[in-house]
Amino acid sequence: MTALCVLTGDLVASSDLSPEAVDHALTIIETAATDMAGWNGPDGLSRFARRGGDSWQIALANPSRALRAALFVQACLRRDNAKSQTRVAVATGTGALPTSGDLNAAHGPAFVESGRLLSTISGHTLMAHAKGGAHHAATRLADHIASGWTQAQARAVAALISPNAPPRAEVAASFGITRQAVNQALWSAGYPALLDAITAIEADESK
């Protein structure tokens, strides 16, 4: 068994989406999972699997990055596809991955807890944490903030929420806007407070 962060999700109101729109949204999430592999160095673990028609799962090697990862998924989806939303059930703990890396054949407490939690998420809630307590409270507050992101705000958050994000000036240049415009997008997205929460949680988890 390995210490893992497991995110399990499904698209909201997927029956209202065309098959192409569902595929597009899940491709965005898969790309986000691939990007997160670089968060823990060249050998970082990040696995993605599609589960059923509109569901998905990601496993990451660093459990302390759980909230950062969930927000990154939400930011990428909002940035690239404003019409789609996803629920995200977060769980941290142990799990076992087969040598093939196929998450559909993985097992362990983290996978079970994440899957069970997803079945309880409903209404306007999009993110929850199986650990409960302060972790769930922080995740729910982050969910409330992220639910109001515009595409421009999500673009800025997605570009900078990585633990090894480039400087803001470099991000601004890649967007073709000023650094001040990037700062404004981040501020209006609630990013400074979110980053403070993420940093505090990750520091506590690393003790």
C-alpha positions as CSV (number, residue, x, y, z in Angstrom):
1,M,0.0,0.0,0.0
2,T,1.1,3.5,-0.8
3,A,0.1,6.9,0.6
4,L,-2.2,8.5,-2.0
5,C,-4.6,11.3,-2.6
6,V,-7.6,10.0,-4.6
7,L,-10.0,12.3,-6.4
8,T,-13.2,10.7,-7.7
9,G,-15.7,12.8,-9.7
10,D,-18.5,13.0,-12.2
11,L,-19.8,15.6,-14.5
12,V,-22.8,17.6,-13.3
13,A,-26.0,17.2,-15.4
14,S,-24.1,15.2,-18.0
15,S,-27.4,14.0,-19.6
16,D,-27.7,17.6,-20.8
17,L,-24.4,17.4,-22.6
18,S,-23.6,15.9,-26.0
19,P,-21.3,12.9,-26.1
20,E,-18.7,15.2,-27.6
21,A,-19.0,17.7,-24.8
22,V,-18.6,14.9,-22.2
23,D,-15.5,13.6,-24.0
24,H,-14.1,17.2,-24.1
25,A,-14.6,17.8,-20.4
26,L,-13.1,14.4,-19.4
27,T,-10.1,15.1,-21.7
28,I,-9.5,18.4,-19.9
29,I,-9.5,16.6,-16.5
30,E,-7.2,13.9,-17.9
31,T,-4.8,16.6,-19.1
32,A,-4.9,18.2,-15.7
33,A,-3.9,14.9,-14.1
34,T,-1.0,14.6,-16.5
35,D,0.1,18.1,-15.6
36,M,0.0,17.2,-11.9
37,A,2.5,14.5,-12.4
38,G,5.2,17.2,-12.5
39,W,4.3,18.5,-9.1
40,N,6.4,16.0,-7.3
41,G,9.5,15.9,-9.6
42,P,10.2,13.9,-12.7
43,D,9.1,10.7,-11.0
44,G,5.8,12.1,-9.6
45,L,2.9,9.7,-9.7
46,S,-0.4,10.8,-11.2
47,R,-2.9,8.4,-12.7
48,F,-6.2,9.1,-14.5
49,A,-9.0,6.7,-15.4
50,R,-12.4,7.2,-16.9
51,R,-15.1,5.4,-15.0
52,G,-18.4,4.8,-16.8
53,G,-19.9,7.4,-19.1
54,D,-19.3,10.6,-17.2
55,S,-17.1,9.7,-14.2
56,W,-13.4,9.9,-13.6
57,Q,-10.7,9.2,-11.0
58,I,-7.2,10.6,-10.3
59,A,-4.6,9.2,-7.9
60,L,-1.7,11.3,-6.8
61,A,1.4,10.2,-4.8
62,N,1.4,13.2,-2.4
63,P,-1.7,13.3,-0.1
64,S,-0.9,16.7,1.2
65,R,-1.6,18.2,-2.2
66,A,-5.3,17.1,-2.1
67,L,-6.9,20.6,-2.0
68,R,-4.5,22.0,-4.5
69,A,-5.3,19.2,-6.9
70,A,-9.0,19.5,-6.5
71,L,-8.9,23.2,-7.2
72,F,-6.6,22.7,-10.2
73,V,-9.1,20.3,-11.7
74,Q,-11.9,22.8,-11.2
75,A,-9.8,25.7,-12.6
76,C,-8.8,23.8,-15.7
77,L,-12.4,22.7,-16.4
78,R,-13.8,26.2,-15.9
79,R,-10.9,27.7,-18.0
80,D,-11.5,25.5,-21.0
81,N,-15.1,24.6,-20.8
82,A,-17.4,27.0,-18.9
83,K,-20.5,24.9,-19.7
84,S,-19.3,21.9,-17.7
85,Q,-19.0,21.3,-14.0
86,T,-17.7,18.4,-12.0
87,R,-18.1,17.1,-8.5
88,V,-14.9,16.1,-6.8
89,A,-14.7,13.7,-3.8
90,V,-11.3,13.9,-2.1
91,A,-9.8,11.2,0.1
92,T,-6.3,10.6,1.4
93,G,-4.9,7.4,2.8
94,T,-3.4,4.2,1.5
95,G,-4.1,2.4,-1.7
96,A,-2.5,-0.1,-4.1
97,L,-2.0,0.4,-7.8
98,P,-1.6,-2.5,-10.2
99,T,1.7,-2.6,-12.1
100,S,-0.3,-1.7,-15.2
101,G,-1.3,1.6,-13.5
102,D,-5.0,1.0,-14.3
103,L,-7.0,2.8,-11.6
104,N,-10.0,0.7,-12.4
105,A,-8.1,-2.2,-10.9
106,A,-6.7,-0.3,-7.9
107,H,-7.9,-0.9,-4.4
108,G,-7.5,0.3,-0.8
109,P,-9.1,2.6,1.7
110,A,-8.4,5.9,-0.2
111,F,-10.2,4.6,-3.3
112,V,-13.1,3.2,-1.2
113,E,-13.6,6.4,0.8
114,S,-13.4,8.7,-2.3
115,G,-15.9,6.6,-4.2
116,R,-18.3,6.4,-1.3
117,L,-18.1,10.2,-0.7
118,L,-18.9,11.0,-4.3
119,S,-22.2,9.2,-3.9
120,T,-23.2,11.6,-1.1
121,I,-22.4,14.9,-2.9
122,S,-25.5,16.6,-4.2
123,G,-27.2,19.9,-4.7
124,H,-24.8,22.9,-5.2
125,T,-21.9,21.1,-3.5
126,L,-19.1,20.3,-5.9
127,M,-16.2,19.4,-3.5
128,A,-16.0,17.5,-0.3
129,H,-13.2,15.8,1.8
130,A,-13.7,12.3,3.2
131,K,-11.5,13.1,6.2
132,G,-14.1,15.4,7.7
133,G,-13.2,18.1,10.3
134,A,-11.0,20.9,9.2
135,H,-10.0,19.3,5.9
136,H,-13.7,19.1,4.9
137,A,-14.4,22.6,6.1
138,A,-11.5,24.0,4.1
139,T,-12.6,22.0,1.0
140,R,-16.2,23.3,1.3
141,L,-15.1,26.9,1.6
142,A,-12.8,26.5,-1.3
143,D,-15.6,25.0,-3.3
144,H,-17.8,28.0,-2.5
145,I,-15.1,30.4,-3.7
146,A,-14.3,28.4,-6.9
147,S,-17.9,28.1,-7.9
148,G,-17.9,31.8,-8.7
149,W,-14.9,31.8,-10.9
150,T,-15.1,33.4,-14.4
151,Q,-13.1,31.8,-17.2
152,A,-10.5,34.6,-16.9
153,Q,-10.1,34.0,-13.2
154,A,-9.9,30.2,-13.6
155,R,-7.2,30.7,-16.3
156,A,-5.1,32.7,-13.9
157,V,-5.6,30.2,-11.0
158,A,-4.8,27.2,-13.2
159,A,-1.6,28.8,-14.4
160,L,-0.3,29.6,-10.9
161,I,-1.7,27.1,-8.4
162,S,1.0,24.5,-9.2
163,P,3.6,24.3,-6.5
164,N,6.3,25.0,-9.2
165,A,4.4,27.7,-11.0
166,P,6.3,30.1,-13.2
167,P,6.6,33.8,-12.2
168,R,3.4,35.9,-12.6
169,A,5.2,38.1,-15.2
170,E,5.9,35.1,-17.3
171,V,2.2,33.9,-17.0
172,A,1.1,37.4,-18.0
173,A,3.3,37.4,-21.1
174,S,1.9,34.0,-22.1
175,F,-1.6,35.4,-21.8
176,G,-0.7,38.6,-23.7
177,I,-1.9,40.8,-20.8
178,T,-0.2,42.8,-18.0
179,R,1.0,41.4,-14.7
180,Q,-1.5,43.8,-13.1
181,A,-4.3,42.1,-15.0
182,V,-3.2,38.7,-13.8
183,N,-3.0,40.0,-10.2
184,Q,-6.5,41.4,-10.5
185,A,-7.9,38.1,-11.8
186,L,-6.2,36.2,-8.9
187,W,-7.5,38.7,-6.3
188,S,-11.0,38.6,-7.6
189,A,-10.9,34.8,-7.7
190,G,-10.0,34.7,-4.0
191,Y,-6.7,33.1,-4.8
192,P,-4.6,34.8,-2.1
193,A,-6.8,33.3,0.7
194,L,-7.0,29.9,-1.1
195,L,-3.2,29.8,-1.4
196,D,-2.8,30.6,2.3
197,A,-5.2,27.8,3.2
198,I,-3.4,25.4,0.8
199,T,0.0,26.3,2.2
200,A,-1.1,25.9,5.8
201,I,-2.7,22.5,5.1
202,E,0.3,21.2,3.2
203,A,2.7,22.4,5.9
204,D,0.7,20.7,8.6
205,E,0.4,17.5,6.6
206,S,4.2,17.4,6.1
207,K,5.0,17.5,9.9
